Amino acid sequence: MESLLSLSFDYLASYDGVKIRKGLRQLEGLLAQICLSRSDASHDRRHSVAVTSTTPKQHPKELAQLKDDPAFREFFKLQEGFEFNVATRLALALERLLSRSSTGANDLLLVSTLDLLQGVLLIHPPSRSLFAREINMNLLLDLLDPTSCPAIQSSTLLVLVTALLERPMNIRCFETLDGLLAVTSLFKNGTTGREVKMRVVEFFYFYLMPETPVGVENWGGLQRSPSKRLGSGGGVVGVAETKTTEKKQELLGKYLSNVEDLVEDLRDSAFGAVLA
């Protein structure tokens, strides 16, 4: 696995779009092998001719299965250090791609990188600590520029939600960097499409949820040593200040006029018990 990750990282570090795409596909293939299980191959032999040219059907593994899978445990362990951390390399790739001129091919690479980053942050929550750092959070906010293509904006909003999930310190970094201004500006911009605006509204609902402090990382039955956490020495270890829905409603209200309606919708939804 180390060899495959190293090769993929070499491709991601290239300035050649073809090589970057190859690196992304290799990482996607690795994560697919870890997170998906193939269906039983013992199908009726009479259908063998029909399925020989198709890819075997795959199903997502249950979380209980994933945490006990040797390949996943090896991947999770490798993510503890900088050398093989996928999220770190994807963030660096985003930075390089963002510095290039906007073309259709480059936009597709940005979207693919963002989609893969979201997946990595979901299956390896400790990597979200990267976005307690201003340089990484600024990267996401830059991608929310109104001049970015809608696909990039939508994918960035999904990554942003994942990066902030259960990470109060990341949310504080987002607020400090005027993230609320960036998101509300995108929402109010006349050129922003309907789909992106819907993503922004979803983000508002997520942001307004009350926060839960996070202590020692423990996910999927795997516990990390504090000395090995990503960002050690970078101001991301510890418990951040948490804010209530009311406090965040006040902050968002500086940029948006109908925040009370959003909170009321939340109270009437399945999340109402959390807000009570």
FENZIKA-V587468 format. One record per residue. N is the residue number from 1. SS is DSSP state (H for helix, E for strand, L for the rest). OMEGA is omega as a letter, one per 20 degrees, with the letter a starting at -180 (999 if undefined). BURIAL is I if it has 9 or more other C-alpha atoms within 8 Angstrom, else O. Layout:
BEGIN
n:N ss:SS omega:OMEGA burial:BURIAL
n:N ss:SS omega:OMEGA burial:BURIAL
END
This chain:
BEGIN
n:1 ss:L omega:r burial:O
n:2 ss:H omega:a burial:O
n:3 ss:H omega:r burial:O
n:4 ss:H omega:r burial:O
n:5 ss:H omega:r burial:I
n:6 ss:H omega:r burial:I
n:7 ss:H omega:r burial:I
n:8 ss:H omega:a burial:I
n:9 ss:H omega:r burial:I
n:10 ss:H omega:r burial:I
n:11 ss:H omega:a burial:I
n:12 ss:H omega:a burial:I
n:13 ss:L omega:a burial:O
n:14 ss:L omega:r burial:I
n:15 ss:L omega:r burial:O
n:16 ss:L omega:a burial:O
n:17 ss:H omega:r burial:I
n:18 ss:H omega:r burial:O
n:19 ss:H omega:r burial:I
n:20 ss:H omega:r burial:I
n:21 ss:H omega:r burial:I
n:22 ss:H omega:r burial:I
n:23 ss:H omega:r burial:I
n:24 ss:H omega:a burial:I
n:25 ss:H omega:r burial:O
n:26 ss:H omega:r burial:I
n:27 ss:H omega:r burial:I
n:28 ss:H omega:r burial:I
n:29 ss:H omega:r burial:O
n:30 ss:H omega:a burial:O
n:31 ss:H omega:r burial:O
n:32 ss:H omega:r burial:O
n:33 ss:H omega:a burial:O
n:34 ss:H omega:a burial:I
n:35 ss:H omega:a burial:I
n:36 ss:E omega:r burial:I
n:37 ss:E omega:r burial:I
n:38 ss:E omega:r burial:I
n:39 ss:L omega:a burial:O
n:40 ss:L omega:a burial:O
n:41 ss:L omega:a burial:O
n:42 ss:L omega:r burial:O
n:43 ss:L omega:r burial:O
n:44 ss:L omega:a burial:O
n:45 ss:H omega:a burial:O
n:46 ss:H omega:a burial:O
n:47 ss:H omega:a burial:O
n:48 ss:H omega:a burial:I
n:49 ss:H omega:a burial:O
n:50 ss:H omega:a burial:O
n:51 ss:H omega:a burial:I
n:52 ss:L omega:a burial:O
n:53 ss:L omega:a burial:O
n:54 ss:L omega:r burial:O
n:55 ss:L omega:r burial:O
n:56 ss:L omega:a burial:O
n:57 ss:L omega:a burial:O
n:58 ss:E omega:a burial:O
n:59 ss:E omega:r burial:O
n:60 ss:E omega:r burial:O
n:61 ss:L omega:r burial:I
n:62 ss:L omega:a burial:O
n:63 ss:H omega:r burial:O
n:64 ss:H omega:r burial:O
n:65 ss:H omega:a burial:O
n:66 ss:H omega:a burial:I
n:67 ss:H omega:r burial:I
n:68 ss:H omega:a burial:O
n:69 ss:L omega:a burial:I
n:70 ss:H omega:a burial:O
n:71 ss:H omega:r burial:O
n:72 ss:H omega:r burial:I
n:73 ss:H omega:r burial:I
n:74 ss:H omega:r burial:O
n:75 ss:H omega:a burial:I
n:76 ss:H omega:a burial:I
n:77 ss:H omega:a burial:O
n:78 ss:H omega:a burial:I
n:79 ss:L omega:a burial:I
n:80 ss:L omega:a burial:I
n:81 ss:L omega:a burial:I
n:82 ss:L omega:a burial:O
n:83 ss:L omega:a burial:O
n:84 ss:L omega:a burial:I
n:85 ss:L omega:a burial:I
n:86 ss:H omega:a burial:O
n:87 ss:H omega:r burial:I
n:88 ss:H omega:a burial:I
n:89 ss:H omega:r burial:I
n:90 ss:H omega:r burial:I
n:91 ss:H omega:r burial:I
n:92 ss:H omega:r burial:O
n:93 ss:H omega:r burial:I
n:94 ss:H omega:a burial:I
n:95 ss:H omega:r burial:I
n:96 ss:H omega:a burial:O
n:97 ss:H omega:a burial:I
n:98 ss:H omega:a burial:I
n:99 ss:L omega:a burial:O
n:100 ss:L omega:r burial:O
n:101 ss:L omega:a burial:O
n:102 ss:L omega:r burial:O
n:103 ss:L omega:r burial:O
n:104 ss:H omega:a burial:O
n:105 ss:H omega:a burial:O
n:106 ss:H omega:r burial:I
n:107 ss:H omega:r burial:I
n:108 ss:H omega:r burial:O
n:109 ss:H omega:r burial:I
n:110 ss:H omega:a burial:I
n:111 ss:H omega:r burial:I
n:112 ss:H omega:r burial:I
n:113 ss:H omega:r burial:I
n:114 ss:H omega:a burial:I
n:115 ss:H omega:r burial:I
n:116 ss:H omega:r burial:I
n:117 ss:H omega:r burial:I
n:118 ss:H omega:r burial:I
n:119 ss:H omega:a burial:O
n:120 ss:H omega:r burial:I
n:121 ss:H omega:r burial:I
n:122 ss:H omega:a burial:O
n:123 ss:H omega:r burial:O
n:124 ss:L omega:a burial:I
n:125 ss:H omega:r burial:I
n:126 ss:H omega:r burial:I
n:127 ss:H omega:r burial:I
n:128 ss:H omega:r burial:I
n:129 ss:H omega:r burial:I
n:130 ss:H omega:a burial:I
n:131 ss:H omega:r burial:I
n:132 ss:H omega:r burial:I
n:133 ss:L omega:a burial:I
n:134 ss:H omega:a burial:I
n:135 ss:H omega:a burial:O
n:136 ss:H omega:r burial:I
n:137 ss:H omega:r burial:I
n:138 ss:H omega:r burial:I
n:139 ss:H omega:r burial:I
n:140 ss:H omega:a burial:I
n:141 ss:H omega:r burial:I
n:142 ss:H omega:a burial:O
n:143 ss:H omega:r burial:I
n:144 ss:L omega:r burial:I
n:145 ss:L omega:a burial:I
n:146 ss:L omega:a burial:I
n:147 ss:L omega:r burial:O
n:148 ss:L omega:r burial:I
n:149 ss:L omega:a burial:O
n:150 ss:H omega:a burial:I
n:151 ss:H omega:r burial:O
n:152 ss:H omega:r burial:I
n:153 ss:H omega:a burial:I
n:154 ss:H omega:a burial:I
n:155 ss:H omega:r burial:I
n:156 ss:H omega:r burial:I
n:157 ss:H omega:r burial:I
n:158 ss:H omega:r burial:I
n:159 ss:H omega:a burial:I
n:160 ss:H omega:r burial:I
n:161 ss:H omega:a burial:I
n:162 ss:H omega:a burial:I
n:163 ss:H omega:a burial:I
n:164 ss:H omega:a burial:I
n:165 ss:L omega:r burial:O
n:166 ss:L omega:r burial:O
n:167 ss:L omega:r burial:I
n:168 ss:H omega:a burial:I
n:169 ss:H omega:r burial:I
n:170 ss:H omega:r burial:I
n:171 ss:H omega:r burial:I
n:172 ss:H omega:r burial:I
n:173 ss:H omega:r burial:I
n:174 ss:H omega:a burial:I
n:175 ss:H omega:a burial:I
n:176 ss:H omega:a burial:O
n:177 ss:L omega:r burial:O
n:178 ss:L omega:r burial:O
n:179 ss:H omega:r burial:I
n:180 ss:H omega:r burial:I
n:181 ss:H omega:a burial:O
n:182 ss:H omega:a burial:I
n:183 ss:H omega:r burial:I
n:184 ss:H omega:r burial:I
n:185 ss:H omega:r burial:O
n:186 ss:H omega:a burial:I
n:187 ss:H omega:a burial:I
n:188 ss:H omega:a burial:O
n:189 ss:L omega:a burial:O
n:190 ss:L omega:a burial:O
n:191 ss:L omega:a burial:O
n:192 ss:L omega:a burial:I
n:193 ss:L omega:a burial:O
n:194 ss:H omega:a burial:O
n:195 ss:H omega:r burial:O
n:196 ss:H omega:r burial:I
n:197 ss:H omega:r burial:I
n:198 ss:H omega:r burial:O
n:199 ss:H omega:r burial:I
n:200 ss:H omega:r burial:I
n:201 ss:H omega:r burial:O
n:202 ss:H omega:r burial:O
n:203 ss:H omega:r burial:I
n:204 ss:H omega:r burial:I
n:205 ss:H omega:r burial:I
n:206 ss:H omega:a burial:O
n:207 ss:H omega:a burial:O
n:208 ss:H omega:r burial:I
n:209 ss:L omega:r burial:I
n:210 ss:L omega:a burial:I
n:211 ss:L omega:r burial:I
n:212 ss:L omega:r burial:O
n:213 ss:L omega:a burial:I
n:214 ss:L omega:r burial:I
n:215 ss:L omega:a burial:O
n:216 ss:L omega:r burial:O
n:217 ss:L omega:r burial:O
n:218 ss:E omega:a burial:O
n:219 ss:E omega:r burial:O
n:220 ss:L omega:r burial:O
n:221 ss:L omega:a burial:O
n:222 ss:E omega:a burial:O
n:223 ss:E omega:a burial:O
n:224 ss:L omega:r burial:I
n:225 ss:L omega:a burial:O
n:226 ss:H omega:a burial:O
n:227 ss:H omega:a burial:O
n:228 ss:H omega:a burial:I
n:229 ss:L omega:r burial:I
n:230 ss:L omega:r burial:I
n:231 ss:L omega:r burial:I
n:232 ss:L omega:a burial:I
n:233 ss:L omega:a burial:O
n:234 ss:L omega:r burial:O
n:235 ss:L omega:a burial:O
n:236 ss:L omega:r burial:I
n:237 ss:L omega:a burial:I
n:238 ss:L omega:a burial:O
n:239 ss:L omega:a burial:I
n:240 ss:L omega:r burial:O
n:241 ss:L omega:r burial:O
n:242 ss:L omega:a burial:O
n:243 ss:L omega:r burial:O
n:244 ss:L omega:r burial:I
n:245 ss:H omega:a burial:I
n:246 ss:H omega:a burial:O
n:247 ss:H omega:a burial:O
n:248 ss:H omega:r burial:I
n:249 ss:H omega:r burial:I
n:250 ss:H omega:a burial:O
n:251 ss:H omega:a burial:O
n:252 ss:H omega:r burial:I
n:253 ss:L omega:r burial:I
n:254 ss:L omega:a burial:O
n:255 ss:L omega:a burial:I
n:256 ss:L omega:a burial:O
n:257 ss:L omega:a burial:O
n:258 ss:L omega:a burial:O
n:259 ss:H omega:r burial:I
n:260 ss:H omega:r burial:O
n:261 ss:H omega:r burial:O
n:262 ss:H omega:r burial:I
n:263 ss:H omega:r burial:I
n:264 ss:H omega:r burial:O
n:265 ss:H omega:r burial:O
n:266 ss:H omega:a burial:I
n:267 ss:H omega:a burial:I
n:268 ss:H omega:a burial:O
n:269 ss:L omega:r burial:O
n:270 ss:L omega:a burial:O
n:271 ss:L omega:a burial:I
n:272 ss:H omega:a burial:I
n:273 ss:H omega:r burial:O
n:274 ss:H omega:a burial:O
n:275 ss:H omega:a burial:I
n:276 ss:L omega:999 burial:O
END
